[in-house]
């Protein structure tokens, strides 16, 4: 793919910006949100695409030779690097002071007895929270375009939103060296940390009320983020339930569910490095099916594991046969064949 020349970028970018402005006069409510989501990515052409990997190059690293993925599939999502700002100094409310309601969806994490919840109302706008839970430095990440949750130990660095997408999913970057990570793989894909596997920790998607029933002393991420956002308005229109996939995504002929049906998946990387593919063990579980069956036992990486429908949290929990929780993630059904193939 040849880079666009400056005139083409200007025409496309200006067209995208004009389309956004015109939309304000013709669309209301969810229609406006859907319009923005459909066309906002056109504003990425205002940016010089030939410069998109300069931060990696500044580390004296050639992205063309230090990549796990096809760079032509690394797309600009619209907002630039840190245009979606991570939360790096998170503040927390108590169950009695949080403005969020019991039916609001949140990400729950427990480490060394300390429980915290991160409402989707905030995560939709920031996608990454760099925090410390139970004495461990962690990053909690959420991709609104693919509904994936990955929580992991971050060490002494922090992670941010790169502004790039791979298979319509979040690409994070490590602020220590600008390495890019594919969030659904929890794996370094471009830069110094290519093929680095993040040390994941269990995180659960549930309602705040269900989480607090199990963890009544949990802290809840505060809307005091230092940014002005409407944390009680979903910014993606009806994207969560419609059949639209905004950016190109591969292998959709292998999908037999609605693109926005919810699955949970588990995965373990095996250290091999096939180009543009995942290597290791993986399995997906349909939430709808597990709600009906209650439990499913499968072979996974040479052992048996079980997926359980957790009525108390209204979600899927995956465990070793001895009850040890296995880190998993929810995802829209379109995500799984794009990242994992049998």
C-alpha positions in Angstrom: 0.0 0.0 0.0 1.6 3.3 -1.1 1.3 6.2 1.3 -1.2 8.9 0.2 0.3 12.1 -1.1 -0.4 15.3 0.7 -3.2 16.5 -1.6 -5.1 13.2 -1.3 -4.8 13.3 2.5 -6.0 16.9 2.5 -9.0 16.1 0.3 -10.0 12.9 2.2 -9.4 14.5 5.6 -11.3 17.7 4.7 -14.1 15.6 3.3 -14.3 13.6 6.6 -14.3 16.8 8.6 -17.0 18.4 6.5 -19.1 15.3 6.7 -18.9 15.5 10.4 -20.0 19.1 10.4 -22.9 18.5 8.1 -24.0 15.7 10.2 -24.7 18.0 13.1 -27.5 19.5 11.1 -29.2 16.3 10.0 -28.8 13.8 12.8 -30.0 13.6 16.4 -29.3 11.4 19.4 -28.0 7.9 18.5 -28.1 8.8 14.8 -25.4 11.5 15.4 -23.3 9.0 17.4 -23.6 6.4 14.7 -22.7 9.0 12.1 -19.5 10.1 14.0 -18.5 6.5 14.4 -19.0 5.7 10.7 -17.0 8.7 9.4 -14.7 10.0 12.1 -11.9 7.6 11.0 -11.7 9.7 7.8 -10.1 12.5 9.8 -7.0 10.2 10.2 -6.1 11.2 6.6 -5.3 14.7 7.9 -2.3 13.0 9.6 0.8 12.1 7.7 0.6 8.3 7.5 4.3 8.0 6.6 5.1 9.3 10.1 2.8 6.8 12.0 5.7 4.6 13.2 8.2 7.4 13.9 8.1 6.8 17.6 9.3 3.3 17.1 12.0 4.5 14.7 13.2 6.9 17.3 14.3 3.9 19.4 16.6 2.9 16.5 14.3 0.1 15.6 13.1 -0.7 12.1 9.3 -1.4 12.3 9.4 -3.3 9.0 11.8 -5.9 10.5 10.6 -5.8 14.1 7.0 -6.6 13.6 4.8 -9.6 14.2 2.0 -8.3 12.0 1.5 -7.0 8.5 1.9 -3.2 8.9 -0.6 -2.6 6.1 -3.2 -3.9 8.5 -2.2 -1.5 11.3 -4.8 1.2 10.7 -5.3 4.7 12.0 -8.5 4.7 14.1 -9.1 8.5 13.9 -7.8 9.9 17.2 -4.0 10.3 17.2 -1.7 8.8 19.8 -3.0 9.6 23.3 -6.0 11.3 21.6 -7.9 8.8 23.8 -6.2 9.6 27.0 -5.3 6.8 29.5 -6.0 7.4 33.2 -2.7 7.5 34.9 -3.7 8.9 38.3 -7.0 7.1 39.0 -9.2 8.4 41.8 -11.8 6.1 43.4 -15.2 6.3 45.0 -16.9 4.1 47.6 -20.1 2.1 47.0 -22.0 4.9 48.8 -20.4 7.8 46.9 -20.2 6.5 43.3 -22.6 8.1 40.8 -22.9 4.8 38.9 -25.9 2.6 39.3 -26.1 -1.1 40.1 -27.1 -2.0 36.5 -24.1 -0.3 35.0 -21.5 -2.6 33.5 -18.0 -2.6 35.0 -14.7 -4.5 35.0 -13.9 -6.1 38.3 -10.4 -7.0 39.6 -9.2 -8.5 42.9 -5.5 -8.7 43.8 -4.2 -9.7 47.2 -7.6 -9.1 48.7 -8.1 -5.6 47.3 -11.1 -5.2 45.0 -11.7 -2.5 42.4 -14.3 -1.8 39.8 -13.9 0.2 36.6 -17.2 1.3 35.0 -17.6 1.0 31.3 -19.0 4.5 31.3 -15.4 5.7 31.9 -13.6 2.9 30.1 -15.5 3.7 26.9 -13.8 7.1 26.8 -10.3 6.2 28.1 -9.8 2.5 27.4 -6.7 2.2 29.6 -6.2 2.8 33.4 -2.7 2.5 34.9 -3.3 1.6 38.5 -1.9 -0.2 41.5 -4.1 -3.0 43.0 -3.1 -5.2 46.0 0.4 -3.8 45.8 0.9 -4.7 42.1 1.3 -2.2 39.3 -1.4 -3.1 36.8 -3.0 -1.9 33.6 -6.7 -2.4 33.0 -7.6 -2.1 29.3 -10.9 -2.2 27.4 -11.6 -1.9 23.7 -15.1 -0.6 23.0 -14.8 -1.6 19.3 -14.3 -5.3 20.2 -15.5 -5.6 23.8 -12.2 -7.2 24.9 -10.8 -6.8 28.5 -7.2 -7.5 29.3 -5.7 -6.7 32.7 -2.0 -7.3 33.2 1.0 -6.5 35.4 2.8 -3.4 33.9 5.9 -3.3 36.0 7.4 0.3 36.3 6.0 1.5 33.0 2.6 2.7 31.9 0.6 2.0 28.8 -1.3 4.3 26.5 -3.7 4.2 23.5 -1.7 4.3 20.3 -4.5 5.6 18.1 -4.0 2.5 15.9 -6.1 -0.5 15.3 -5.3 -4.1 14.3 -8.3 -6.1 13.1 -10.6 -3.3 14.4 -9.2 -3.7 18.0 -7.2 -1.7 20.4 -3.4 -1.4 19.9 -1.7 -0.2 23.1 1.8 1.2 23.4 4.4 0.9 26.2 5.5 4.4 27.2 9.0 3.0 28.1 10.0 2.4 24.5 6.9 2.9 22.3 6.5 -0.8 21.5 3.0 -1.6 20.2 0.9 -4.4 21.7 -2.2 -6.1 20.3 -4.6 -5.9 23.2 -6.7 -9.1 22.4 -3.4 -11.1 22.2 -1.7 -9.3 25.1 1.3 -9.5 22.9 4.0 -7.1 21.6 3.6 -6.8 17.8 5.8 -3.9 16.7 9.0 -2.5 18.2 11.6 -3.5 20.8 9.1 -5.7 22.7 7.9 -7.6 19.7 6.6 -11.1 20.8 6.7 -10.0 24.5 3.8 -11.7 26.3 2.1 -9.7 29.0 1.5 -11.3 32.4 -2.3 -11.3 32.6 -4.4 -11.2 35.7 -8.1 -12.3 35.9 -10.7 -9.6 35.3 -14.4 -9.9 35.0 -17.1 -8.0 33.1 -20.3 -7.8 35.2 -22.7 -5.2 36.6 -21.6 -3.0 39.4 -24.4 -4.3 41.6 -23.4 -7.9 41.2 -19.8 -7.0 41.7 -20.6 -5.2 45.0 -22.7 -8.1 46.2 -19.5 -10.2 46.2 -17.1 -7.4 47.0 -19.0 -4.9 49.2 -15.7 -3.0 50.1 -14.7 -2.6 46.5 -13.5 0.8 45.3 -15.1 2.2 42.1 -13.2 4.3 39.6 -14.2 8.0 39.9 -15.4 10.3 37.2 -12.8 12.7 38.6 -10.3 11.9 35.8 -9.0 15.3 34.9 -10.9 15.2 31.6 -14.2 16.6 30.5 -16.3 13.6 29.2 -19.9 12.6 29.5 -19.4 9.4 31.4 -23.1 8.6 31.4 -23.5 8.7 27.6 -22.4 5.8 25.5 -20.4 7.4 22.7 -20.9 4.7 20.0 -24.6 5.0 19.1 -26.1 1.5 18.6 -22.7 -0.1 17.7 -22.9 -2.5 20.7 -25.8 -4.4 19.2 -25.9 -3.7 15.5 -24.2 -5.9 12.9 -21.8 -3.2 11.7 -18.0 -3.7 11.8 -16.4 -0.3 11.1 -12.9 -1.3 10.1 -11.7 -4.2 8.0 -11.6 -7.5 9.8 -10.4 -10.9 8.4 -11.9 -14.4 8.5 -15.5 -13.4 9.0 -16.6 -16.4 6.9 -15.6 -18.6 9.9 -18.0 -16.9 12.2 -21.4 -18.6 12.9 -22.7 -16.1 15.4 -24.0 -12.5 15.1 -21.0 -10.2 15.0 -21.8 -8.6 18.3 -22.8 -11.8 20.1 -20.7 -12.1 23.3 -18.1 -14.9 23.8 -15.4 -15.4 26.3 -12.1 -16.7 25.2 -8.9 -18.1 26.8 -5.5 -18.2 25.2 -1.9 -19.2 26.0 1.0 -18.2 23.7 3.6 -20.9 23.0 6.5 -18.7 22.1 6.5 -19.4 18.4 6.3 -16.4 16.0 4.4 -17.1 12.8 3.9 -13.8 10.9 0.5 -12.1 11.3 -0.9 -15.1 13.2 -1.3 -16.2 16.8 0.6 -19.3 18.0 -0.6 -21.3 20.9 -3.7 -22.6 22.5 -7.1 -20.9 22.5 -10.8 -21.6 22.9 -14.0 -19.5 22.8 -17.2 -20.0 24.8 -20.6 -18.6 23.7 -22.3 -16.8 26.5 -25.7 -17.7 25.2 -24.9 -21.4 25.1 -23.4 -21.5 28.5 -26.4 -19.7 30.0 -28.3 -22.8 28.8 -25.9 -25.6 29.7 -24.3 -24.1 32.8 -20.9 -25.7 32.3 -18.6 -26.9 29.5 -15.3 -28.9 29.9 -12.8 -28.8 27.1 -9.3 -29.9 26.3 -6.9 -26.9 26.5 -3.2 -27.0 26.0 -2.9 -30.6 27.1 -5.2 -30.4 30.1 -8.9 -30.1 30.8 -10.4 -26.8 31.9 -14.0 -25.8 32.6 -16.1 -22.8 31.7 -19.0 -22.0 34.1 -21.9 -19.7 33.8 -21.6 -17.6 37.0 -25.2 -16.7 37.9 -24.0 -14.3 40.7 -21.9 -12.3 38.2 -24.0 -13.0 35.1 -21.0 -13.9 33.0 -18.6 -16.7 32.1 -15.9 -17.8 34.5 -13.1 -20.2 33.2 -11.2 -22.4 35.7 -8.7 -25.1 36.0 -10.3 -28.4 37.2 -9.1 -27.5 40.7 -11.0 -24.2 40.7 -8.0 -21.9 39.9 -9.4 -19.0 37.8 -7.9 -18.7 34.3 -7.6 -15.2 32.8 -10.1 -14.8 30.1 -11.7 -12.0 28.1 -15.1 -11.3 26.7 -15.3 -10.3 23.0 -17.7 -9.6 20.2 -18.0 -12.8 18.1 -16.3 -11.1 15.1 -13.1 -10.8 17.1 -12.3 -14.4 17.7 -11.8 -15.7 14.1 -9.8 -12.5 13.3 -7.3 -13.3 16.0 -7.5 -17.0 16.6 -7.9 -19.7 13.9 -8.2 -23.5 14.4 
